Amino acid sequence: PEVVEAFESGSGSAERSSSTLDEIMLYRAVRLDNGQVVRLAQAQPGVAAILLSMVAPMLLIAAAGAVLSFFMARRESRAIIAPLQEVDLDHPRRSYEHAYAEMVPMLERIESQRQELKRQMAVLADNDRMRREFTANITHELKTPLTAISGYAELIANGMVEGEDDLRNFGGRIYREAGRLAALVNDILTLSNLDEAERATEGEAVPIGSTEPIELSRAILTVEQRLEQVARQANVTISHETKPVVIKGVSRLIDELIYNLASNAIRYNRPGGTVTLQCGTNDEGHPFLAVADTGIGIAPEEQGKVFERFYRVDKSRSKARGGTGLGLAIVKHAALYHHATLDLSSELGVGTTITVTFPVQQDEPFA
């Protein structure tokens, strides 16, 4: 067709599939001046061939793009996580300036948790120190009366008693040391029960005692009667100034609380001194009980320690009069058990007043 067209118009072209070459062919025919026609043929690649020829360049471009993307992503990711890597978890607040705004709440929470962990670690360390001190003290306190009892009993058993007077003397000493040992064990058991009650979860039963209404003035009179002989022997006058007031509590613990306060007031008093037991309601309607003495007083630097276990202001005086060193610790924990507060006012050479203030009476039983 292109040759015919060239004869007629001088040039012609056509496109068709070649059955012999099995591909698309482009034909072009041109008529020469001498009347002859020249025809040229050019193979035209198909779609598959075109696509196949593009594979290599495309793969090369893709590889180059992947390498470029890798390095760009690496650089950008490092820039993004740089503020995260600069966070000082030991001191999160120092990182606020360079941190993302979205990170500030997280850093504040980390700081809060860090402070709480520090507080708990300090508490655990303090508890461990107290446990070790308590173990050492209790071992020493138990060995002292046991050694005395064992020594006097050995003398009697070996026949080293010369007469009835020595036998009675040794027996009296054994009796006193046994009483001291029994008092110490009783105080330890009381403290142990109070510790369990403080650590108990809500609803967990702890064998402390039943809660009941307690008339503080009657409880004070009972303790006063029990300590009259002790006060007389120490040349101390014990009296009371009470007004009717009722609290809810464990009778045994309130009795021990009053007894230990009064006993301490007598033990650390002066010959001819006084101890006054008081109770009533303060101006805010809170029940209270107080024990005031005219004793040796407590130095300001020691006032925060007197409620610790086995701490004695005057160790020689306490030892001579049979103190266990646990009385005020029991007072502290008994007050905590009843949700009461302790207030200590003391002046060296003048005397001491310890006041226990109870919450306004409620109907709910204690834990």
TASULPE-V144390 format. One record per helix or strand of 2 or more residues. SS is the DSSP state (a for helix, b for strand). FROM is the first residue (numbers start at 1). LEN is the number of residues. Records with the same first field share a line. If there is no record, write none. Layout:
# TASULPE-V144390
SS=FROM-LEN, FROM-LEN
This chain:
# TASULPE-V144390
a=2-8, 47-39, 89-7, 101-57, 164-36, 216-18, 251-17, 300-3, 315-6, 327-11
b=11-8, 23-9, 37-8, 211-5, 237-6, 246-5, 274-8, 287-7, 341-7, 351-7
